[in-house]
Amino acid sequence: MTALTPHEALIYAMVMASAVDRTMSDGELARIGEIVQHLPVFDGFDPERLIAVAQDCTALVSGNEGLDIALEIIRDTLPPRLRDTAYALAVEIVAADRRVVAEELRLLQLLRDRLALDKLTAAAIERSAEARYRPL
């Protein structure tokens, strides 16, 4: 496998968060597209490549030990200063459809652990997403 760019590693985190429950909702997919189009961390990334990167990620994850391999690649690709960003983006996608299932929580735990995020940082990111997606 070719080494990923930091942009691609961030997209992998979002795609994994979307696909872990075996469904990628329209809301999750739309949110990934919006994030890639608008967040400064994706400056310089060609949004036309999003589908190809997402397909590469799903192919990797569907393989033998794919989840562990993908988590390792994300960790190894991202500089430490972007690891909380990857977690925040994954949380954003999990929250996008306003329902969280056990598989998504487990993926977030694995991602948090693999990226060596401290509990306070992870809790702040999770609480922020909860507040943004809370209905009236």
Backbone hydrogen bonds in HBPLUS format (Angstrom, degrees):
<---DONOR---> <-ACCEPTOR-->    atom                        ^
c    i                          cat <-CA-CA->   ^        H-A-AA   ^      H-
h    n   atom  resd res      DA  || num        DHA   H-A  angle D-A-AA Bond
n    s   type  num  typ     dist DA aas  dist angle  dist       angle   num
A0009-ALA N   A0005-THR O   2.97 MM   4  6.27 156.6  2.02 154.7 161.8     1
A0010-LEU N   A0006-PRO O   3.00 MM   4  6.23 156.7  2.06 150.8 156.0     2
A0011-ILE N   A0007-HIS O   3.03 MM   4  6.35 153.4  2.10 147.6 155.4     3
A0012-TYR N   A0008-GLU O   2.82 MM   4  6.10 154.5  1.89 149.8 157.2     4
A0013-ALA N   A0009-ALA O   3.09 MM   4  6.42 154.4  2.16 145.5 151.0     5
A0014-MET N   A0010-LEU O   3.21 MM   4  6.57 153.4  2.28 143.5 150.0     6
A0015-VAL N   A0011-ILE O   2.83 MM   4  6.07 167.5  1.85 162.1 165.4     7
A0016-MET N   A0012-TYR O   2.89 MM   4  5.96 165.7  1.91 154.2 158.2     8
A0017-ALA N   A0013-ALA O   3.13 MM   4  6.24 153.1  2.21 137.2 144.5     9
A0018-SER N   A0014-MET O   2.98 MM   4  6.23 146.0  2.09 145.3 154.8    10
A0019-ALA N   A0015-VAL O   2.85 MM   4  6.01 159.0  1.89 155.0 160.5    11
A0020-VAL N   A0016-MET O   3.00 MM   4  5.68 134.2  2.22 147.3 153.5    12
A0022-ARG N   A0019-ALA O   2.82 MM   3  5.13 155.5  1.88 124.6 126.2    13
A0029-LEU N   A0025-SER O   2.97 MM   4  6.29 168.1  1.98 158.3 161.2    14
A0030-ALA N   A0026-ASP O   2.86 MM   4  5.96 160.2  1.90 148.9 154.9    15
A0031-ARG N   A0027-GLY O   2.98 MM   4  6.05 153.5  2.05 139.6 147.1    16
A0032-ILE N   A0028-GLU O   2.96 MM   4  6.26 156.1  2.02 150.9 156.8    17
A0033-GLY N   A0029-LEU O   3.12 MM   4  6.38 165.1  2.14 149.5 152.8    18
A0034-GLU N   A0030-ALA O   2.93 MM   4  6.23 157.4  1.98 150.5 156.8    19
A0035-ILE N   A0031-ARG O   2.89 MM   4  6.07 164.4  1.92 153.6 157.6    20
A0036-VAL N   A0032-ILE O   3.00 MM   4  6.21 168.4  2.01 156.5 159.0    21
A0037-GLN N   A0033-GLY O   3.02 MM   4  6.15 150.8  2.11 144.1 152.3    22
A0038-HIS N   A0034-GLU O   2.94 MM   4  6.03 142.5  2.09 149.1 158.5    23
A0039-LEU N   A0035-ILE O   2.96 MM   4  5.52 169.6  1.97 151.0 152.5    24
A0042-PHE N   A0039-LEU O   3.00 MM   3  5.76 160.9  2.03 122.8 128.4    25
A0043-ASP N   A0040-PRO O   2.98 MM   3  5.23 166.7  2.00 116.2 117.4    26
A0045-PHE N   A0042-PHE O   2.97 MM   3  5.42 161.2  2.01 137.8 138.1    27
A0049-ARG N   A0046-ASP O   2.88 MM   3  5.72 166.5  1.90 127.6 132.1    28
A0050-LEU N   A0047-PRO O   3.11 MM   3  5.30 164.2  2.13 109.1 114.1    29
A0053-VAL N   A0049-ARG O   2.99 MM   4  6.22 163.6  2.01 162.7 167.7    30
A0054-ALA N   A0050-LEU O   2.89 MM   4  6.10 162.2  1.92 155.4 160.6    31
A0055-GLN N   A0051-ILE O   2.88 MM   4  6.09 154.3  1.95 148.9 156.0    32
A0056-ASP N   A0052-ALA O   2.95 MM   4  6.18 154.6  2.01 146.4 153.2    33
A0057-CYS N   A0053-VAL O   2.98 MM   4  6.23 155.7  2.04 148.1 154.7    34
A0058-THR N   A0054-ALA O   2.98 MM   4  6.25 166.1  2.00 151.5 154.5    35
A0059-ALA N   A0055-GLN O   2.97 MM   4  6.11 155.5  2.03 146.6 153.5    36
A0060-LEU N   A0056-ASP O   2.99 MM   4  6.21 158.2  2.04 146.5 152.3    37
A0061-VAL N   A0057-CYS O   2.90 MM   4  6.12 171.7  1.91 161.3 163.0    38
A0062-SER N   A0058-THR O   3.03 MM   4  6.02 145.5  2.15 139.9 148.2    39
A0063-GLY N   A0060-LEU O   3.11 MM   3  5.46 154.7  2.18 108.5 116.3    40
A0066-GLY N   A0063-GLY O   3.01 MM   3  4.86 154.3  2.08 126.2 120.5    41
A0069-ILE N   A0065-GLU O   3.04 MM   4  6.28 161.6  2.07 154.9 160.8    42
A0070-ALA N   A0066-GLY O   2.83 MM   4  5.96 163.7  1.86 151.2 155.7    43
A0071-LEU N   A0067-LEU O   2.95 MM   4  6.19 160.9  1.98 152.3 157.4    44
A0072-GLU N   A0068-ASP O   2.99 MM   4  6.20 156.8  2.05 147.0 153.1    45
A0073-ILE N   A0069-ILE O   2.90 MM   4  6.17 158.7  1.94 152.2 158.3    46
A0074-ILE N   A0070-ALA O   2.92 MM   4  6.15 162.0  1.96 152.6 157.1    47
A0075-ARG N   A0071-LEU O   3.00 MM   4  6.21 169.4  2.02 149.1 151.9    48
A0076-ASP N   A0072-GLU O   2.82 MM   4  5.99 165.1  1.84 154.2 158.7    49
A0077-THR N   A0073-ILE O   2.87 MM   4  5.86 142.2  2.02 145.8 155.1    50
A0078-LEU N   A0074-ILE O   3.06 MM   4  6.12 163.4  2.09 156.5 159.3    51
A0082-LEU N   A0079-PRO O   2.86 MM   3  5.63 165.5  1.88 130.1 134.9    52
A0083-ARG N   A0080-PRO O   3.26 MM   3  5.34 166.1  2.28 107.5 111.7    53
A0086-ALA N   A0082-LEU O   3.02 MM   4  6.34 154.0  2.09 147.6 153.1    54
A0087-TYR N   A0083-ARG O   3.16 MM   4  6.45 158.7  2.20 144.7 150.0    55
A0088-ALA N   A0084-ASP O   2.87 MM   4  6.04 158.1  1.92 143.7 150.2    56
A0089-LEU N   A0085-THR O   2.89 MM   4  6.12 156.4  1.94 152.5 158.5    57
A0090-ALA N   A0086-ALA O   3.02 MM   4  6.26 157.3  2.08 146.7 152.7    58
A0091-VAL N   A0087-TYR O   2.91 MM   4  6.15 162.9  1.94 154.4 159.1    59
A0092-GLU N   A0088-ALA O   2.92 MM   4  6.08 153.3  1.99 143.2 151.0    60
A0093-ILE N   A0089-LEU O   3.11 MM   4  6.39 152.6  2.18 146.1 151.9    61
A0094-VAL N   A0090-ALA O   3.00 MM   4  6.28 160.4  2.04 151.7 157.3    62
A0095-ALA N   A0091-VAL O   2.93 MM   4  6.11 155.6  1.99 151.5 157.8    63
A0096-ALA N   A0092-GLU O   3.04 MM   4  6.05 124.0  2.37 135.4 149.4    64
A0096-ALA N   A0093-ILE O   3.21 MM   3  5.01 138.5  2.40  93.5 105.0    65
A0098-ARG N   A0095-ALA O   2.92 MM   3  5.08 158.8  1.96 114.7 121.1    66
A0104-GLU N   A0101-VAL O   3.02 MM   3  5.47 123.9  2.35 108.9 122.5    67
A0105-LEU N   A0101-VAL O   3.14 MM   4  6.53 157.9  2.19 153.5 160.3    68
A0106-ARG N   A0102-ALA O   2.92 MM   4  6.17 157.0  1.97 152.1 158.5    69
A0107-LEU N   A0103-GLU O   2.96 MM   4  6.21 156.5  2.02 144.8 150.9    70
A0108-LEU N   A0104-GLU O   2.95 MM   4  6.20 163.4  1.98 151.2 155.6    71
A0109-GLN N   A0105-LEU O   2.97 MM   4  6.22 152.7  2.04 144.6 152.3    72
A0110-LEU N   A0106-ARG O   2.93 MM   4  6.23 160.8  1.96 151.4 156.2    73
A0111-LEU N   A0107-LEU O   2.82 MM   4  6.04 164.1  1.84 157.5 162.0    74
A0112-ARG N   A0108-LEU O   2.82 MM   4  5.91 165.2  1.85 149.1 153.7    75
A0113-ASP N   A0109-GLN O   2.93 MM   4  6.09 161.8  1.96 149.6 154.6    76
A0114-ARG N   A0110-LEU O   2.85 MM   4  5.99 165.5  1.87 150.6 155.2    77
A0115-LEU N   A0111-LEU O   2.90 MM   4  5.99 152.5  1.97 150.3 157.2    78
A0117-LEU N   A0112-ARG O   3.08 MM   5  5.45 171.0  2.09 157.7 159.4    79
A0116-ALA N   A0113-ASP O   3.05 MM   3  4.95 154.1  2.12 100.6 108.5    80
A0122-ALA N   A0118-ASP O   3.10 MM   4  6.38 170.6  2.11 158.6 161.2    81
A0123-ALA N   A0119-LYS O   2.87 MM   4  5.96 160.8  1.91 147.5 153.4    82
A0124-ALA N   A0120-LEU O   2.96 MM   4  6.08 156.1  2.01 145.4 151.6    83
A0125-ILE N   A0121-THR O   3.04 MM   4  6.29 159.7  2.08 152.4 157.5    84
A0126-GLU N   A0122-ALA O   2.95 MM   4  6.16 164.7  1.97 153.6 157.9    85
A0127-ARG N   A0123-ALA O   2.87 MM   4  5.96 162.0  1.90 149.4 154.7    86
A0128-SER N   A0124-ALA O   3.00 MM   4  6.06 154.1  2.07 143.9 150.6    87
A0129-ALA N   A0125-ILE O   3.16 MM   4  6.44 158.5  2.20 148.1 152.9    88
A0130-GLU N   A0126-GLU O   2.98 MM   4  6.23 159.3  2.03 149.0 155.2    89
A0131-ALA N   A0127-ARG O   2.98 MM   4  6.20 156.7  2.03 147.5 153.1    90
A0132-ARG N   A0128-SER O   3.01 MM   4  6.27 155.2  2.07 147.2 153.9    91
A0133-TYR N   A0129-ALA O   3.05 MM   4  6.19 151.6  2.14 153.2 159.2    92
